[in-house]
Structures are given as structure tokens and as C-alpha cells.
Amino acid sequence: MSTSDHQASPPRLALPELLIGVGLLACAGAVAWQTLAIPVSPLYSKVGPTVFPYITMAGMILLSLLLILAAMRGGWQPDEEKETPTDWKAMGLVAAGLVANLVLIQPLGFTAASVIMFVLVCFGFGSRHPLRDALLGLVLALAAYFGFAKALGVNIGAGLIENQLNALIGAMLGGKGG
């Protein structure tokens, strides 16, 4: 056999991967647009409220350009994964989890909406242990909520669970001071 029989064809553009890279680049543009809208007081000397969004945006731009480059070189998915059909039921469950979080965060609060999202996403990824997933989601959601609410002073959506826990914590701390 001659070497010409084994020459590899040039890599083909991987359109799905290219779309992911372009989508991430668009998200970086949205971060830039929203970061520019953040009012910055002249009292901030160097580090203000826009530093971390700009760092995030720069990381997103770098990753999107790397993804686009990989897509132009044929993509990053192994060939056997490209041949596997998409599991639309699983994707639908993950999407339902994200939509549920978006719709339920206002009426139920961050924690309850996040637990519902977590259980749906876990189910979409193949877990069949909803109680375990709900408990793990509850721990993670409460850690995130209290991290934002107490450590950073940012209200990300208090609901019944958060209000009850805040009242309990307040009663426990109030009882120690008297």
C-alpha cells in the first residue's frame, strides 16, 4: 500500500460544536452589555463592582474562541459520540428543570425552586433516587442561599423555607443574648 492510500482527509467543520462556541461568545457579549450598565461610583479606586463580571467575560471569550477553533478543526467529540443519537427525553428533563427554576423561584423561593430543578436535572442524567437527589439539592441550595444572603448580603429569592430558617436562626441567636 502506498502512503497516499492512508492520507487523512482534512477535518470537516463540526457545526454543532461551532454553534456552542458562537453561543458562548454571544453570552459573553451579553455579560459585557450588562456589566457596562452597572453604575460605578467614582469612590472605587481600582476594584469595583464590575471587576468580576469582566474577568468572567474574558474567560467566556477565551473559552468560546477555543471552542470555535476546535469546531473548525473537526470538533472535540469522539466519532463514536457523534454517532450516538440524542436522548431528547433526557434533554427535555434538563430543560424542564431549568424552566421550572425560572418559573418557581418567585413564588416558592430560591431553595424550593432549586431543589425541584436539581431533581429534574438528576433524573435527566439517569438518577432514579429522587429522595436522595432532593436532599442533596436542599443542602446545596441552602448553602448557596445563605452564602449569598449572609456572606454577601445579596437576596436571591427568599421563600417559605428561607423565611422559616431565618426566623429559627434569629430565635436561636436572640435566645443566647438574653
PENOR-V186189 format. One record per backbone hydrogen bond with DSSP energy under -0.5 kcal/mol. NH is the residue of the N-H (numbers start at 1). CO is the residue of the C=O. If there is no record, write none. Layout:
BEGIN
nh co
NH CO
NH CO
END
This chain:
BEGIN
nh co
5 2
6 3
7 4
14 71
15 13
18 14
19 15
20 16
21 17
22 18
23 19
24 20
25 21
26 22
27 23
28 24
29 25
30 26
31 27
32 28
33 29
34 30
35 31
36 32
37 33
38 35
41 39
44 41
48 46
51 48
54 50
55 51
56 52
57 53
58 54
59 55
60 56
61 57
62 58
63 59
64 60
65 61
66 62
67 63
68 64
69 65
70 66
71 67
72 68
73 69
74 71
75 70
81 78
82 78
83 79
84 81
88 86
91 87
92 88
93 89
94 90
95 91
96 92
97 93
98 94
99 95
100 96
101 97
102 98
103 99
104 100
105 101
107 103
108 104
109 104
109 105
110 157
113 109
114 110
115 111
116 112
117 113
118 114
119 115
120 116
121 117
122 118
123 119
124 120
125 121
126 123
127 122
133 129
134 130
135 131
136 132
137 133
138 134
139 135
140 136
141 137
142 138
143 139
144 140
145 141
146 142
147 143
148 144
149 145
150 146
151 146
152 147
152 148
153 148
154 148
155 153
156 154
160 108
163 159
164 160
165 161
166 162
167 163
168 164
169 165
170 166
171 167
172 168
173 169
174 170
175 171
176 172
177 173
178 174
END
